[in-house]
Amino acid sequence: MNFDIDYIGGLGGALFGIAAFPSVYKAVRTGSAVEVPALTIWLFWTACLTYFGWLFLKFGIQWPFFFGGVETVSWSVIAWYHYFPRGHRR
């Protein structure tokens, strides 16, 4: 069987990239992410920056690494709504 190992990396990257989408969706919909602990936000955000930064520096630009940016942006949105929740919707 001829299977390119990059597909496994792509699948894993995609799953990590979309893992935060339910929390992002809820934060945007409700205008708040205060239920997500700040330590969790900071750990995931720092992990994304350091790990995906290391992958980029070690291996250069690879298509599975795109999802690292998606995950980092997702955690940034969650952090924004955690620290700057908007008022109740009318």
Secondary structure, DSSP 8 states (H G I E B T S, - for coil): ----THHHHHHHHHHHHHTTHHHHHHHHHHS--TTS-HHHHHHHHHHHHHHHHHHHHHH---GGGHHHHHHHHHHHHHHHHHHS------
